[in-house]
Amino acid sequence: MELELFRQDLLQTGAASAGCLVVLPLSEEKKTQKIAIGDVTGVVQCLSFKKNDLSISFKTLPTGQKVTSMAIGKGRNQRDRIFYVSDNQVKGVSRKGKEFFKFNTQLMESIQHIDVYEKSLWTSGEYGFNHFFDGKDKDFFLSPDRINAAEVLPIASPTDYWPVLACQDRFVRVLSGNAPVYEAPTASAPRTITFVADSHDPQHRFPTAKEVLYGTENGTVVQLLLESDLARQGFVLPNPKKLASVKAVFSDIDFTKTGMTNMVLGRDDGSLEIYDLEDGGQPIMVFSTKLSESLSTITGGFITSLAAPELLIHTFSGKVIGFAPPGAGILLAGSGGGVGSLLSSAGNGVGSGGIFGSNSNNNNSSGNISNSISNNPNAAGSGMLLASVETGVPEDDERARGYQKQIERMKAEIAELKHEVDEENIKFQLSGGNVSKLALAAPFSVEHRCRLVPEEACYLLSLQSSAPLFCVALQSNARLELLSIPSNVAIMSRSPEDPENDALTLATYRCQDLTNQLSIKFRLPEGGKGANIQLFVIPQAVPKTCVSLKATVRPLCLHQRISDPDMGRQVSEMVVKGDFSVADMHSWLYGLLPELPERLAPDVIAAAEAAAAAASSSHSSRPSSSGL
């Protein structure tokens, strides 16, 4: 089955971190759902769409402190409350913008993810995971490696939420209090994890299990069924085409009307894919498209109309993009959308509680309406004919009219922006016209990742920028074999090496088309001194600015970490004896091998030192604690 979705560009914000767009639940009025958005400039805004027009409930002023995470409260009376993190302060606001909560966590790490349930607040940093209750520290867990993503789930009971952490050392850890209950190994480092309220288990084999989906660096997606004492691995969505890493996963809308929610994946290269489950329980792709930049957040709901739920995408540069099925979306909203007739045909008015009900679970608010519509034979196919029934105009003509209205609105916005630019130019000239200050004030964010591609024995260095790229200069103290990538829109030119300045590789990538991302693939012989790579990223903006980035490749660069080793396999062993600590030993390994944390957790060091002490007491000569 092929799914048809129409793209609609809704909004442009500043550059955004992952998880900085949330959808509020449906209210008891016949209105679309509101969305709340935060960006790197510190702006938080809540808005909705009404008859093809954007209505802003509130919008804060820029603070210069970027918003790193947003969440909707999970408590009974918190489901219309917006919580967000800025400068390690957690703030709570109502849907109208009134601040009712402010808490300074005083954490040293930047908070990457938050969850709120009643008086409990969970925060996830780079390595530390904190649980605050009523504004006081309750639990703390220090992860052995970097925490890439986190969720809290009601695993033990509907009110007992347990944290689930996706860690860089290829483990998904389930916590209770300040300690792991169990760990589930992963084939590749998990980058994102999401809770699925309606489990993809049609046979109901594990009725008490809670389902999570996690996406990995090697591009696969894995289903985990979590219980209070164990984790079961379900289906695995492979990546035979060797596509980019999975950055976002969403599963809360049933587009295909099969009774189970579809799985939506967003990748680093901008690919968007939707999967359904076959009768045998295996995923099958029903929709795919590709955007020009990385996808930071994927969510959904009744955003621009009540005719059908839509996907909502927030990209790295701040674009908010919707994907609506036929008969729905902002392009048809101006025609009235047939909301009243559709709701009445579904047989669930506001008073009946069928569509809006008690709203006991905001994760299922969009699915309730879509299921009501799909189960009603009178409503079946109404999405396709809705515009023509209401207006007498075919949907294609109605959608073309919607496109024309969007174009007219964009032209008006461009004219307004040009006027604002002219005014700012006048102010700039009156202030003295200092170009250097203007360049420093230019908003420009860049992210990069460098990972091993084991199938090709090479590395892939990926860049994404909030502004279109002009060129990228590369310098390295090692001789790199730069490989071509057919999909790149940049022309690579090499310069002679400069050994006196420790520059054995010099290259420039000049972008020919407007693009916000660039990939560099290179190969390096293993066993040398490794490589230090420095990148100079220059955007298209005027005056020119530059951002410097660094990446390190270890000497044993073609080794990779495994979480479930084959203990029956023959291995080599090297024993090192001497007067050194566990921290010293780890620092040596960290300088040689990739995928190791910079520091060991204190409990790991304590356990290793205790084992070393026990070993030394059983021998007359004291060996060090080393078996590599």
C-alpha positions, 0 to 999 in steps of 0.5 A, a space after each residue: 500500500 502506497 501512502 499519499 501525503 502532501 507537504 505544507 511549509 508552515 513556519 520558520 523559527 530559529 535553529 532548533 535542538 531535538 525535542 523542541 516542538 510539542 503538540 498540546 492535546 485536543 481541547 473540548 472545543 472544535 479547534 485544532 491542536 496548538 503547538 509549542 516551539 523553542 529555538 536556539 535564540 531562546 524564543 518560546 512560542 505557542 500557536 495554532 492554525 485557524 482557517 488557513 491563518 496562523 494564530 499566536 497564543 504567546 511568544 517570548 522575547 529572545 534571551 540568547 540562551 537556547 531552548 534545549 528541550 520541551 515537554 508536555 506534563 504527564 500528570 492528570 492536570 498537566 496535559 495542557 502545561 508546557 515545560 521547557 529548559 533554557 540555561 539549565 532552568 526548567 520553566 512551566 507556562 500555560 497554553 496562554 503563556 502565563 508562567 507558573 513554574 520556575 526551577 533552577 536545577 544548578 546542574 553543571 551539565 547542559 540538560 538535553 531532555 526533560 519529563 514531568 509527572 505531577 511533582 516529579 521532574 527528570 532531567 538528562 544531561 550528557 552523562 548524568 540523569 537526575 530525578 527531582 521531587 517537589 524541587 529537591 534531589 531524589 535520585 541521581 545516576 551517572 551513566 558509563 557513557 554518553 546519554 543520547 536519548 531518554 524517556 520515562 515510562 509507567 513500567 511497574 504501574 500506571 503511576 510509577 515511571 521508570 527512566 529508560 536511557 539510550 547510551 552511546 556504549 550500545 546499551 538501553 538501560 532501564 532504571 528504578 531509583 538511582 540504579 539500573 534494573 537491567 540493560 539491553 545490548 544494542 547492535 549499534 549506538 542508539 541515538 533516539 528512543 520513543 515510547 509507543 502507547 499503542 504497542 505493535 503487538 497485534 496478538 497481545 502476547 505480552 499485554 503488560 509490556 511497554 513498547 519503545 522504538 529506538 533508532 541507531 547510528 547504523 540506520 536501523 530501528 529496533 522494537 523493545 518490549 519492556 517489563 519490570 524485570 526483563 526486556 524482549 527484542 521485537 522486530 528489527 527494521 534493517 537498513 540494507 541501503 546503508 542510509 544515514 543514522 536515525 535521528 527521530 522516531 514517532 509512532 502515534 498516528 494510523 495513516 493506513 487505517 490498519 488498527 496500529 499506528 505507523 512508524 515514522 523515521 527521520 534520518 540525518 540526511 533529511 530522509 523521512 520514511 513511514 512504515 506499516 506492519 504486515 500481517 506477519 508482523 514485519 515492517 513495510 515502507 508505505 511512504 518516503 521523501 527527502 528534505 534538504 536538511 536533518 530532521 530534529 523532531 517528528 510529531 503529529 496531530 490535528 494541526 491545521 484541520 480536524 479532517 485528519 491527523 497530520 505529521 509535523 516536522 521540525 528541521 535543524 534550521 527551524 523549518 516547521 513542515 507538515 505532511 497531510 493526507 488527501 482531504 486535510 491540511 492547510 491547503 484545504 482549511 480555507 474551504 471550511 474543511 467539513 469539520 462539522 459534518 465529519 464530526 457528526 458523521 463519526 457519531 461522536 459529538 463533544 458531549 458524547 466523550 467519544 472524540 474528545 472524551 476525558 482526554 485521559 491520555 494525550 498520546 492517543 488524542 489524535 488516534 481516537 478521532 482517526 479511529 472513529 472516522 475509519 470505523 464509520 462506513 459513512 465517514 470512509 473516504 470522506 477525507 477524499 471527497 470532503 472539499 468537493 462535497 462542501 464547496 462543489 469544487 474538486 479537491 485538486 482545484 481546491 488544493 491549487 487554490 490553497 497553494 496560490 494563497 500560500 504563495 500570496 502570503 509568502 510574497 507579503 511576508 517577503 515584502 515585509 522582511 525587505 522593509 525590515 531589512 531596509 530599516 535595519 540597514 539605515 540603523 546600521 549606517 547611522 550607528 557607524 557601520 562596523 562590519 565586524 560587530 555585524 559578523 559576530 552577531 550573525 546567527 549561525 549554528 553548526 553540528 557535526 558527527 564523525 562515525 565509522 562505516 565498517 562495511 567500507 572501512 572508512 569514516 563519514 564526517 557529516 555537517 549540518 548548518 542552520 544557514 546555507 553553506 558557501 564552502 568548507 575547508 579541511 585540514 588534517 595532520 594525517 594523510 587522508 584518502 578523500 573519497 567521492 560521494 555521488 550525492 554531494 553538491 560540493 566540488 572538492 579541490 585539494 591543496 599541496 600538503 604543508 608539513 612544516 605546519 603539520 598540515 598533511 591534508 588540505 582540501 576545500 569543498 565549495 557548495 554549488 547549490 543552496 544546501 545546509 548539509 555536507 558529507 565528507 568520506 575518507 579513509 585512514 590506514 590503521 596503526 598510525 598516530 591517528 588524525 586530528 581534523 579541523 574544519 572551517 565552515 563558511 556560510 553564504 551569509 554576508 559579511 562572511 563568518 567562519 565556525 571552526 570544528 574539530 574531529 579526532 580519529 584514534 590510531 586503531 580507527 577500524 576497531 568498533 565496540 561490540 556489546 555482546 561478544 562471542 566468548 567462545 572465539 579465540 582472542 589474543 591477550 596482553 598482560 601489563 604489570 606495573 604501578 598504575 591506576 585503573 584511570 591511567 589504564 583507561 586513559 591509554 585505551 581512550 587514546 587508542 580506541 574509538 567509542 570509549 567514554 572520556 572518563 570512567 564512572 566512579 563505581 566502575 573504578 571502585 570495582 576494578 580497584 577492588 578486584 585488583 586488590 583481591 588479586 594482589 592479596 592472593 599473589 606474593 608479587 603484586 601485579 597490576 589490574 590489567 588484562 587487555 
